[in-house]
Amino acid sequence: MRNNIILIGFMGCGKTSVGVRLSYLLKKAMTDTDKMIERLNEQTVAEIFERYGEGTFRQMETECLQKLLQEPEGQIISVGGGLPIRSENQELLKQLGLVIYLRVTAKTVCERLSGDMSRPLLQGENPEQRVQELLEKRTPIYESIADIVIDVDEKSFDVILSEVVEKMEERSDEPACN
């Protein structure tokens, strides 16, 4: 296993925000796979979904993980909410490093993302029901590949970061922050 920290979880759980804060705290580079895909393809995730469909985007996510395996270790990596659903991605995530699942409820997701039109999977009728259905499908996958699970509902970023660092230290018996 490589020396990266990978943040997984449903959209709106705070992967990118926690990742940025964790990168400052631990003095490690931060990579967001959605941003990496947008940069490599010169299109937003929403545009990729619209032009090429979800299947093509999911393949791009797999290729992104394969690229990250070739990069230097010691990064914080935030991945898209749907990335872990492909079995090949689950194996790649485990190879990349320590997988931390930021667990969130459907209620919190809906509160955080109400009015966010940039999320392709939340477009259409009854986004709350769609969130619940997706969470029911994805939660067992997230849990099965996670080395650490952090519940994020109603917690500040400082509390979440403290829990992440504490659980990392419990696993390694070494301080996560130097």
N, CA and C of each residue as an Amber inpcrd file, in Angstrom:
protein
   534
   0.8400000  -1.1870000   0.0000000   0.0000000   0.0000000   0.0000000
   0.8850000   1.2500000   0.0000000   0.4910000   2.2030000  -0.8140000
   1.2330000   3.4540000  -0.9120000   0.8440000   4.3940000   0.2250000
   1.6630000   5.4030000   0.4320000   1.5010000   6.3200000   1.5540000
   0.6320000   7.5270000   1.1800000  -0.5730000   7.2610000   0.6890000
  -1.5360000   8.3140000   0.3820000  -2.7160000   8.1800000   1.3300000
  -3.4670000   9.2700000   1.4630000  -4.7180000   9.2570000   2.2100000
  -5.8180000   9.5340000   1.2020000  -6.7680000   8.5940000   1.0810000
  -7.8380000   8.7190000   0.1010000  -9.1490000   8.9700000   0.8280000
  -9.8510000  10.0250000   0.4400000 -11.1350000  10.3670000   1.0330000
 -12.2490000   9.9440000   0.0900000 -13.1340000   9.0780000   0.5970000
 -14.2830000   8.6290000  -0.1880000 -15.5550000   8.9900000   0.5520000
 -16.6740000   8.9790000  -0.1690000 -17.9680000   9.2380000   0.4340000
 -18.9150000   9.8290000  -0.5820000 -20.1460000   9.9710000  -0.1770000
 -21.1890000  10.4660000  -1.0600000 -20.9840000  11.9480000  -1.3600000
 -21.5390000  12.4040000  -2.4770000 -21.4370000  13.8200000  -2.8100000
 -21.9900000  14.6520000  -1.6650000 -21.2950000  15.7520000  -1.3840000
 -21.7430000  16.6410000  -0.3280000 -21.2740000  16.2710000   1.0680000
 -20.4850000  15.1970000   1.1920000 -20.0250000  14.8020000   2.5360000
 -18.8350000  15.6430000   2.9940000 -18.2000000  16.3590000   2.0690000
 -17.0970000  17.2420000   2.4480000 -15.7170000  16.7240000   2.0740000
 -15.6380000  15.7800000   1.1370000 -14.3370000  15.1970000   0.7690000
 -13.3210000  16.2520000   0.3390000 -13.7150000  17.1250000  -0.5470000
 -12.7870000  18.1300000  -1.0480000 -12.4190000  19.1250000   0.0440000
 -13.4050000  19.6150000   0.7820000 -13.1380000  20.5860000   1.8430000
 -12.2630000  19.9890000   2.9340000 -12.5620000  18.7590000   3.3510000
 -11.7360000  18.0910000   4.3530000 -10.3470000  17.8350000   3.7760000
 -10.2850000  17.4220000   2.5190000  -9.0010000  17.1470000   1.8740000
  -8.0850000  18.3520000   1.8450000  -8.6310000  19.5040000   1.4950000
  -7.8320000  20.7350000   1.4480000  -7.2980000  21.0650000   2.8430000
  -8.1640000  20.9960000   3.8430000  -7.7470000  21.3100000   5.2120000
  -6.7200000  20.2920000   5.7190000  -6.9380000  19.0190000   5.3840000
  -6.0080000  17.9670000   5.7990000  -4.6500000  18.1450000   5.1180000
  -4.6600000  18.5950000   3.8690000  -3.3910000  18.8030000   3.1620000
  -2.5690000  19.9100000   3.8190000  -3.2340000  20.9560000   4.2770000
  -2.5250000  22.0210000   5.0030000  -2.0140000  21.5130000   6.3430000
  -2.8630000  20.7970000   7.0550000  -2.5150000  20.2960000   8.3750000
  -1.3280000  19.3270000   8.3260000  -1.3500000  18.4270000   7.3490000
  -0.3060000  17.3970000   7.2560000   0.8290000  17.7750000   6.3010000
   0.7030000  18.9500000   5.6780000   1.7130000  19.4320000   4.7230000
   1.9430000  18.4150000   3.5940000   0.8210000  18.0080000   2.9840000
   0.8530000  17.0640000   1.8670000   0.0970000  17.6700000   0.6880000
   0.4920000  17.2940000  -0.5100000  -0.2090000  17.7540000  -1.7100000
  -1.6220000  17.1690000  -1.7290000  -2.5360000  17.8920000  -2.3600000
  -3.9330000  17.4630000  -2.4330000  -4.3380000  17.3120000  -3.8930000
  -4.9910000  16.1950000  -4.2150000  -5.5210000  15.9610000  -5.5580000
  -6.9970000  15.6230000  -5.4440000  -7.8090000  16.2820000  -6.2390000
  -9.2390000  15.9810000  -6.3350000  -9.4370000  15.3270000  -7.6970000
  -9.9320000  14.0800000  -7.7220000 -10.0230000  13.3590000  -8.9990000
 -10.9820000  14.0310000  -9.9750000 -12.0870000  14.6020000  -9.4820000
 -13.0050000  15.2970000 -10.3960000 -12.3020000  16.4800000 -11.0630000
 -11.5420000  17.2490000 -10.2670000 -10.8170000  18.4060000 -10.8290000
  -9.7340000  17.9350000 -11.8050000  -9.0860000  16.8240000 -11.4840000
  -8.0610000  16.2710000 -12.3680000  -8.6750000  15.8700000 -13.7150000
  -9.8340000  15.2290000 -13.6700000 -10.5320000  14.8210000 -14.8950000
 -10.9580000  16.0480000 -15.6920000 -11.4770000  17.0630000 -15.0050000
 -11.8750000  18.2890000 -15.7030000 -10.6840000  18.9420000 -16.3890000
  -9.5570000  18.9810000 -15.6860000  -8.3420000  19.5960000 -16.2470000
  -7.8430000  18.8020000 -17.4590000  -7.7940000  17.4800000 -17.3340000
  -7.2870000  16.6430000 -18.4310000  -8.1880000  16.6790000 -19.6610000
  -9.4960000  16.8610000 -19.4540000 -10.4530000  16.8270000 -20.5610000
 -10.9650000  18.2030000 -20.9750000 -10.5250000  19.2390000 -20.2460000
 -10.9400000  20.6100000 -20.5240000 -12.4590000  20.7540000 -20.6160000
 -13.1540000  20.0320000 -19.7140000 -14.6070000  20.0840000 -19.6120000
 -14.9850000  19.8550000 -18.1570000 -16.1440000  20.3710000 -17.7550000
 -16.6180000  20.0970000 -16.4000000 -17.1780000  18.6820000 -16.3330000
 -17.3280000  18.1830000 -15.1220000 -17.9360000  16.8640000 -14.9370000
 -19.3350000  16.8580000 -15.5450000 -20.1050000  17.9170000 -15.3080000
 -21.4650000  17.9990000 -15.8600000 -21.4400000  17.9250000 -17.3910000
 -20.4850000  18.6110000 -18.0220000 -20.3830000  18.5680000 -19.4920000
 -20.0130000  17.1680000 -19.9760000 -19.1120000  16.5050000 -19.2700000
 -18.7210000  15.1420000 -19.6530000 -19.9280000  14.2090000 -19.5530000
 -20.6820000  14.3080000 -18.4520000 -21.8920000  13.4920000 -18.2880000
 -22.8590000  13.7420000 -19.4420000 -23.0720000  15.0260000 -19.7570000
 -24.0430000  15.3920000 -20.7880000 -23.6110000  14.9220000 -22.1800000
 -22.3350000  15.1220000 -22.5090000 -21.8500000  14.7860000 -23.8590000
 -21.5930000  13.2920000 -24.0660000 -21.0350000  12.6390000 -23.0390000
 -20.5570000  11.2720000 -23.2360000 -21.2520000  10.2270000 -22.3730000
 -21.9670000  10.6750000 -21.3540000 -22.6820000   9.7510000 -20.4790000
 -21.8710000   9.3330000 -19.2670000 -22.5730000   8.7330000 -18.3170000
 -21.9520000   8.3300000 -17.0620000 -20.8880000   7.2570000 -17.2700000
 -21.1180000   6.3130000 -18.1840000 -20.1590000   5.2270000 -18.4100000
 -18.7800000   5.7360000 -18.8020000 -18.7490000   6.7070000 -19.6950000
 -17.4780000   7.2920000 -20.1200000 -16.8020000   8.0050000 -18.9580000
 -17.5910000   8.7370000 -18.1700000 -17.0180000   9.4300000 -17.0170000
 -16.4230000   8.4290000 -16.0260000 -17.1270000   7.3260000 -15.7810000
 -16.6210000   6.3190000 -14.8350000 -15.3130000   5.7010000 -15.3350000
 -15.1900000   5.5330000 -16.6450000 -13.9320000   5.0280000 -17.2130000
 -12.8120000   6.0530000 -17.0150000 -13.1340000   7.3270000 -17.1590000
 -12.1520000   8.3940000 -16.9120000 -11.6700000   8.3580000 -15.4630000
 -12.5900000   8.0520000 -14.5360000 -12.1990000   7.9600000 -13.1290000
 -11.1860000   6.8290000 -12.9210000 -11.4350000   5.6920000 -13.5570000
 -10.5080000   4.5580000 -13.4450000  -9.1380000   4.9470000 -13.9900000
  -9.1070000   5.5960000 -15.1420000  -7.8450000   6.0320000 -15.7400000
  -7.1310000   7.0380000 -14.8280000  -7.8990000   7.8820000 -14.1630000
  -7.3340000   8.8590000 -13.2310000  -6.6260000   8.1420000 -12.0760000
  -7.2670000   7.1160000 -11.5090000  -6.6390000   6.3550000 -10.4240000
  -5.3660000   5.6620000 -10.9010000  -5.3930000   5.1350000 -12.1110000
  -4.2010000   4.4780000 -12.6580000  -3.0560000   5.4690000 -12.8010000
  -3.3620000   6.7080000 -13.2090000  -2.3410000   7.7540000 -13.2880000
  -1.7870000   8.0770000 -11.9000000  -2.6750000   8.1530000 -10.9170000
  -2.2450000   8.4920000  -9.5600000  -1.3100000   7.4290000  -8.9760000
  -1.4610000   6.1910000  -9.3890000  -0.5520000   5.1340000  -8.9350000
   0.8740000   5.3680000  -9.4270000   1.0190000   6.1440000 -10.4960000
   2.3390000   6.4380000 -11.0680000   2.9620000   7.7000000 -10.4630000
   2.1810000   8.4450000  -9.6990000   2.6720000   9.7090000  -9.1370000
   3.3590000   9.4840000  -7.7960000   4.1140000  10.4860000  -7.3280000
   4.7640000  10.3680000  -6.0160000   3.7440000  10.1230000  -4.9100000
   4.1950000   9.4180000  -3.8820000   3.3280000   9.1100000  -2.7460000
   3.1960000  10.3110000  -1.8240000   2.3590000  10.1320000  -0.7950000
   2.2290000  11.1600000   0.2310000   1.2100000  12.2280000  -0.0890000
   0.1940000  11.8950000  -0.8820000  -0.8340000  12.8670000  -1.2410000
  -2.1110000  12.6260000  -0.4510000  -2.9240000  13.6600000  -0.3880000
  -4.3120000  13.5490000   0.0380000  -5.1030000  13.4830000  -1.2650000
  -5.9180000  12.4430000  -1.4300000  -6.6730000  12.2690000  -2.6720000
  -8.1610000  12.2240000  -2.3430000  -8.9040000  13.1590000  -2.9050000
 -10.3550000  13.2060000  -2.7580000 -10.9610000  12.6630000  -4.0480000
 -11.8400000  11.6620000  -3.9360000 -12.4130000  11.0510000  -5.1340000
 -13.9010000  11.3570000  -5.2480000 -14.4010000  11.3100000  -6.4680000
 -15.8210000  11.5270000  -6.7070000 -16.6660000  10.4910000  -5.9760000
 -17.8840000  10.8760000  -5.6270000 -18.7590000  10.0080000  -4.8520000
 -19.0700000   8.6750000  -5.5020000 -19.1360000   8.6410000  -6.8310000
 -19.4570000   7.3960000  -7.5280000 -18.2470000   6.5710000  -7.9130000
 -17.0610000   7.1190000  -7.7570000 -15.8450000   6.4110000  -8.1880000
 -15.7060000   5.0150000  -7.5680000 -15.9850000   4.8330000  -6.2790000
 -15.7940000   3.5020000  -5.6900000 -16.7770000   2.4250000  -6.1500000
 -17.8090000   2.7720000  -6.9090000 -18.8030000   1.7580000  -7.2670000
 -18.2690000   0.7390000  -8.2720000 -17.2610000   1.1100000  -9.0470000
 -16.6530000   0.1460000  -9.9790000 -15.6700000  -0.7310000  -9.2200000
 -15.7870000  -2.0440000  -9.4060000 -14.9380000  -2.9740000  -8.6430000
 -13.4560000  -2.7450000  -8.9100000 -13.0800000  -2.4230000 -10.1480000
 -11.6580000  -2.1730000 -10.4230000 -11.1520000  -0.9500000  -9.6730000
 -12.0350000   0.0360000  -9.4610000 -11.6410000   1.2230000  -8.7020000
 -11.4520000   0.9010000  -7.2250000 -12.2490000  -0.0160000  -6.7120000
 -12.1100000  -0.4160000  -5.3080000 -10.7160000  -0.9800000  -5.0640000
 -10.2460000  -1.8040000  -5.9710000  -8.9120000  -2.3870000  -5.8330000
  -7.8290000  -1.3120000  -5.9780000  -8.0140000  -0.4050000  -6.9250000
  -7.0410000   0.6750000  -7.1330000  -6.9750000   1.5940000  -5.9050000
  -8.1180000   1.8880000  -5.3040000  -8.1370000   2.7300000  -4.1060000
  -7.3280000   2.0900000  -2.9880000  -7.5070000   0.7910000  -2.7870000
  -6.7590000   0.0830000  -1.7410000  -5.2580000   0.1250000  -2.0320000
  -4.8860000   0.0240000  -3.3030000  -3.4710000   0.0880000  -3.6760000
  -2.8980000   1.4790000  -3.4300000  -3.7320000   2.4990000  -3.5980000
  -3.2680000   3.8810000  -3.4700000  -2.9390000   4.2790000  -2.0370000
  -3.5980000   3.6800000  -1.0610000  -3.2780000   4.0680000   0.3120000
  -4.3910000   3.8360000   1.3000000  -4.3810000   4.6250000   2.3600000
  -5.3460000   4.5360000   3.4560000  -6.6590000   5.1640000   3.0060000
  -7.7420000   4.3940000   3.0500000  -9.0430000   4.8620000   2.5720000
  -9.8950000   5.3010000   3.7690000 -10.3020000   6.5700000   3.7440000
 -11.1250000   7.1380000   4.8060000 -12.4920000   7.4940000   4.2210000
 -13.5220000   6.8820000   4.7990000 -14.9000000   7.1080000   4.3580000
 -15.5340000   8.1710000   5.2310000 -15.9530000   9.2750000   4.6170000
 -16.6740000  10.3350000   5.3140000 -18.1660000  10.0430000   5.1450000
 -18.7660000   9.4710000   6.2000000 -20.1570000   9.0000000   6.1300000
 -21.1230000  10.1400000   6.4520000 -22.1480000  10.2660000   5.6050000
 -23.1180000  11.3540000   5.7110000 -24.5200000  10.7740000   5.4970000
 -25.5310000  11.4210000   6.0870000 -26.9110000  10.9780000   5.8810000
 -27.5220000  11.7070000   4.6830000 -28.6060000  11.1270000   4.1670000
 -29.3180000  11.7360000   3.0400000 -29.8330000  13.1250000   3.4060000
 -30.3090000  13.2860000   4.6310000 -30.8270000  14.5790000   5.0740000
 -29.7470000  15.6580000   4.9660000 -28.5470000  15.3480000   5.4400000
 -27.4440000  16.3180000   5.3860000 -27.0680000  16.6310000   3.9410000
 -27.0000000  15.5990000   3.1030000 -26.6690000  15.8180000   1.6850000
 -27.6730000  16.7760000   1.0600000 -28.9490000  16.5300000   1.2750000
 -29.9840000  17.3760000   0.6770000 -29.9000000  18.8100000   1.1820000
 -29.6010000  18.9810000   2.4740000 -29.4450000  20.3390000   3.0210000
 -28.2550000  21.0460000   2.3840000 -27.1350000  20.3290000   2.2680000
 -25.9140000  20.9460000   1.7460000 -25.9960000  21.2430000   0.2470000
 -26.6960000  20.4000000  -0.4990000 -26.6740000  20.5160000  -1.9550000
 -27.9560000  21.0900000  -2.5580000 -28.8820000  21.5520000  -1.7240000
 -30.1230000  22.1040000  -2.2850000 -29.7840000  23.2800000  -3.1950000
 -30.2900000  23.2300000  -4.3870000 -30.0380000  24.2920000  -5.3540000
 -28.7490000  24.1620000  -6.1410000 -27.9360000  23.1430000  -5.8620000
 -26.6800000  22.9470000  -6.5970000 -26.9880000  22.2670000  -7.9250000
 -26.9060000  23.0220000  -8.9950000 -27.2560000  22.4970000 -10.3230000
 -26.0650000  21.8430000 -11.0290000 -24.9050000  21.7920000 -10.3680000
 -23.7140000  21.2300000 -11.0050000 -23.5850000  19.7250000 -10.7940000
 -24.5250000  19.1080000 -10.0940000 -24.4590000  17.6810000  -9.7750000
 -25.3710000  16.9080000 -10.7330000 -24.8030000  16.2620000 -11.7620000
 -25.6260000  15.5840000 -12.7720000 -26.5820000  14.5460000 -12.1930000
 -26.1680000  13.8300000 -11.1700000 -27.0180000  12.7640000 -10.6370000
 -28.1680000  13.2820000  -9.7780000 -28.1890000  14.6010000  -9.5010000
 -29.2780000  15.1640000  -8.7060000 -30.2820000  15.9410000  -9.5530000
 -30.1210000  15.8920000 -10.8520000 -31.0480000  16.6010000 -11.7170000
 -32.2970000  15.7390000 -11.9200000 -33.4260000  16.3840000 -12.1240000
 -34.6640000  15.6460000 -12.3690000 -35.5870000  15.6740000 -11.1730000
 -36.6040000  14.8360000 -11.2450000 -37.6320000  14.7810000 -10.2170000
 -37.1070000  14.2000000  -8.9150000 -37.5700000  14.7140000  -7.8070000
 -37.3400000  14.1970000  -6.4660000 -35.8760000  13.8670000  -6.1500000
 -35.0230000  14.8770000  -6.0810000 -33.6150000  14.6270000  -5.7790000
 -33.4000000  13.9650000  -4.4070000 -34.2960000  14.2540000  -3.4470000
 -34.1530000  13.6270000  -2.1230000 -34.2600000  12.1110000  -2.2160000
 -35.2200000  11.6400000  -3.0000000 -35.3890000  10.1950000  -3.1730000
 -34.1800000   9.6070000  -3.9020000 -33.6710000  10.3270000  -4.8840000
 -32.4900000   9.8710000  -5.6250000 -31.2840000   9.7480000  -4.6920000
 -31.0930000  10.7290000  -3.8090000 -29.9910000  10.6800000  -2.8400000
 -30.1350000   9.4340000  -1.9690000 -31.3360000   9.2060000  -1.4420000
 -31.5650000   8.0590000  -0.5680000 -31.2690000   6.7460000  -1.2980000
 -31.7470000   6.6220000  -2.5420000 -31.5180000   5.3980000  -3.3230000
 -30.0290000   5.1790000  -3.5790000 -29.3290000   6.2320000  -3.9670000
 -27.8920000   6.1150000  -4.2370000 -27.1180000   5.7750000  -2.9680000
 -27.4840000   6.4090000  -1.8600000 -26.8140000   6.1160000  -0.5820000
 -27.0140000   4.6590000  -0.1750000 -28.2220000   4.1480000  -0.3580000
 -28.5010000   2.7490000  -0.0090000 -27.6360000   1.7940000  -0.8270000
 -27.4100000   2.1350000  -2.0930000 -26.5600000   1.2900000  -2.9540000
 -25.0870000   1.4310000  -2.6100000 -24.6620000   2.6590000  -2.3710000
 -23.2230000   2.9320000  -2.2320000 -22.6620000   2.6960000  -0.8310000
 -23.4610000   2.8780000   0.1970000 -22.9500000   2.7600000   1.5650000
 -22.2340000   1.4410000   1.8200000 -22.8060000   0.2830000   1.4440000
 -22.0800000  -0.9680000   1.6960000 -20.7310000  -1.0340000   0.9570000
 -20.6550000  -0.4160000  -0.2030000 -19.3890000  -0.3940000  -0.9600000
 -18.3800000   0.4860000  -0.2390000 -18.8040000   1.6890000   0.1380000
 -17.9060000   2.5830000   0.8680000 -17.3660000   1.8950000   2.1180000
 -18.2760000   1.2850000   2.8840000 -17.8790000   0.6450000   4.1380000
 -16.9360000  -0.5300000   3.9170000 -17.1370000  -1.2630000   2.8240000
 -16.3140000  -2.4530000   2.5780000 -14.8640000  -2.1230000   2.2280000
 -14.6360000  -0.9470000   1.6740000 -13.2550000  -0.6160000   1.2840000
 -12.5760000   0.3640000   2.2370000 -13.3400000   0.9080000   3.1760000
 -12.7890000   1.9120000   4.0960000 -11.9040000   1.2790000   5.1560000
 -10.7710000   1.9170000   5.3970000  -9.9130000   1.5590000   6.5280000
 -10.3830000   2.2940000   7.7800000 -10.9350000   3.4860000   7.5800000
 -11.4260000   4.3370000   8.6660000 -12.7620000   4.9190000   8.2290000
 -13.7270000   4.9790000   9.1540000 -15.0250000   5.5990000   8.8800000
 -15.2160000   6.7630000   9.8560000 -15.5560000   7.9180000   9.2970000
 -15.8070000   9.1190000  10.1000000 -17.2150000   9.6090000   9.7810000
 -18.0700000   9.7140000  10.8050000 -19.3960000  10.3000000  10.6080000
 -19.2500000  11.8170000  10.6140000 -19.8370000  12.4860000   9.6020000
 -19.6090000  13.9270000   9.4390000 -20.8300000  14.7980000   9.6960000
 -21.9930000  14.1930000   9.8960000 -23.2030000  14.9940000  10.1270000
 -23.0410000  15.8940000  11.3430000 -23.4430000  17.1550000  11.1700000
 -23.4800000  18.1340000  12.2580000 -22.1430000  18.3050000  12.9740000
 -21.0450000  18.1450000  12.2440000 -19.7110000  18.3540000  12.8170000
 -18.9940000  19.4370000  12.0310000 -18.2050000  20.2240000  12.7460000
 -17.3870000  21.2410000  12.0840000 -16.1930000  20.5550000  11.4170000
 -15.5540000  21.2800000  10.5170000 -14.3550000  20.7310000   9.8760000
 -13.2680000  20.4470000  10.9030000 -13.1510000  21.3040000  11.9130000
 -12.1290000  21.0840000  12.9410000 -12.3530000  19.7600000  13.6620000
 -13.5870000  19.4570000  13.9840000 -13.9050000  18.1940000  14.6680000
 -13.6130000  17.0120000  13.7420000 -14.0200000  17.1360000  12.4920000
 -13.7770000  16.0530000  11.5210000 -12.2750000  15.8210000  11.3630000
 -11.5130000  16.9020000  11.2080000 -10.0580000  16.7700000  11.0630000
  -9.4390000  16.1240000  12.2890000  -9.8780000  16.5170000  13.4710000
  -9.3590000  15.9210000  14.7070000  -9.6240000  14.4170000  14.7300000
 -10.8260000  14.0280000  14.3250000 -11.1670000  12.6040000  14.3090000
 -10.3330000  11.8380000  13.2830000 -10.1330000  12.4310000  12.1140000
  -9.3140000  11.7860000  11.0860000  -7.8980000  11.5520000  11.6200000
  -7.2860000  12.5990000  12.1640000  -5.9140000  12.5030000  12.6680000
  -5.8350000  11.4790000  13.8090000  -6.8020000  11.5310000  14.7180000
  -6.8130000  10.5990000  15.8480000  -6.8970000   9.1380000  15.3710000
  -7.7850000   8.8780000  14.4260000  -7.9410000   7.5000000  13.9310000
  -6.7220000   7.0430000  13.1380000  -6.0940000   7.9730000  12.4100000
  -4.8650000   7.6230000  11.6890000  -3.7640000   7.2670000  12.6780000
  -3.6520000   8.0530000  13.7480000  -2.6270000   7.7930000  14.7650000
  -2.8820000   6.4630000  15.4760000  -4.1550000   6.1280000  15.7340000
  -4.4890000   4.8450000  16.3540000  -4.0170000   3.6780000  15.4830000
  -4.1400000   3.8530000  14.1780000  -3.7500000   2.7890000  13.2440000
  -2.2320000   2.6360000  13.1400000  -1.5040000   3.7400000  13.2720000
  -0.0600000   3.6770000  13.0120000   0.8100000   3.7660000  14.2570000
   0.2290000   4.1420000  15.3850000   1.0030000   4.3530000  16.6190000
   2.0540000   5.4390000  16.4610000   1.9030000   6.3040000  15.4790000
   2.8030000   7.4410000  15.2720000   1.9560000   8.6920000  15.1090000
   2.4610000   9.8370000  15.5050000   1.6920000  11.0710000  15.2930000
   1.5180000  11.3500000  13.8030000   0.2770000  11.7110000  13.4080000
   0.0220000  12.0260000  12.0040000   0.5720000  13.4120000  11.6710000
   0.5370000  14.3130000  12.6410000   1.0560000  15.6760000  12.4400000
   2.4480000  15.7710000  13.0310000   3.3600000  16.3090000  12.2680000
   4.7360000  16.4890000  12.7640000   4.9770000  17.9260000  13.1240000
